[in-house]
Amino acid sequence: MNIRTLMALQACCLIVTTLLPPAAALASDEREILYWVAPMDPGYRRDGPGKSPMGMDLVPVYADDGDGRTVTVAPEIVQNLGVRTTSSERSRLWRGIDTVGYVDYDESKVSHIHLRTEGWLERLYVESEGERVSRGQRLFDLYAPELVNAQEEYVQALQLGNRDLAQASRDRLEALGIPEDQIAKLKKTRRVQQTITLYAPQDGVVSTLPVREGMFVRPAMRVMSLADLSSVWLLAEVYERQADWVKVDQPAEVRLTYRPGEVWQGEVEYIYPSLDPKTRTLRVRLRFDNPQEVLKPNMYASVRIFGGPREDIIVVPLQALIRTGRAERVIIALGDGRFEAREVQAGIESGDWIEIIEGLDAGEEVVISGQFLIDSEASLKASLMRMSKPESAP
């Protein structure tokens, strides 16, 4: 056999070796290969194995890939993409409602000071808003002609010894807001006071002070307001879709930016009956004890309300879910480098986990890293298959 004959035989062997599929492909006699594609370019198709323009091994597309949502990725590509998977499981999730709110006065601990007759503020003992007062502390002196006349009538009734008239005059003084101790002093001294002193009904701070000394005031005017900060409200806004999650007495946590690392524990005290027509949110009221007065009205806060658990549901890591404008999908690892893009229906989120209502069974392997590239290839493949179907029709 001469040299030319040997060279020809070698060339034939090389061609046959190139055209023959690898052993793995031959071993897959149970799966029919339709064609071979480039891993990074599904549009590059060949009838047999080979190299892509980028120098990568072509991967097979099998007949049992269904509607095109199943893709096959070479092992080296899976490794380069850093694909990681985890199993879906049945577990319990808490309905966590993360929202924002602001601190407000506890209205059950707020006193509004109004007069029951008109007059002049002769002296104001409180100088500005925010000033701290104690129960029984003097607030202001009021001169009111009607109060002076009522005192004179009471003194005259006492001097005449007319019990019925005296009682009627006393009732009038009480109706005009004269304190009990001042009525007792008037009965004892029989001396009419030109001004009446009003005292603080509770401990707290002056939250509003719209009047100044010497002003003429009427019953319709609010002279001042006193607020006790030993407990405060926090008003949070809950989205309309979460309105059914929140219930009275559910636990809640509050965090403030100016006190990092600190968490205040509270409960849902009241749920308002209507939604805000502009923001479409439901207002929820939480109450917190505030003995050190760390929580101050109008402070902004981050709120988390624990809306109760959902038991025995299928959950996957939140990062496994792919959300598009029209659908929600997860990537299922089928084994042997095969992946399926499957549409699912997602439920509630809690921390790093999300509920899957439909489309996934417990124990299936879902991709949690590199799934976006696999999903893009699956979507492109499905589009190519849809475009090729009319051409293949007889």
Secondary structure, 3 states (H helix, E strand, C coil): CCHHHHHHHHHHHHHHHHHCCCHHHHHCCCCCEEEEEECCEEEEEECCCCECCCCCECEEEEHHHCCCCEEECCHHHHHHHCCEEEECEEEEEEEEEEEEEEEEECHHHEEEEECCCCEEEEEECCCCCCCEECCCCEEEEEECHHHHHHHHHHHHHHHHCCHHHHHHHHHHHHHCCCCHHHHHHHHHHCCCCCCEEEECCCCEEEEECCCCCCCEECCCCEEEEEECCCEEEEEEEEEHHHCCCCCCCCEEEEECCCCCCCCEEEEEEEEEEEECCCCCEEEEEEEEECCCCCCCCCCEEEEEEEEEEEEEEEEEEHHHCEECCCCEEEEEEEECCEEEEEECEEEEEECCEEEEEECCCCCCEEEEECHHHHHHHHHHHHHHHHHHHHHHCC
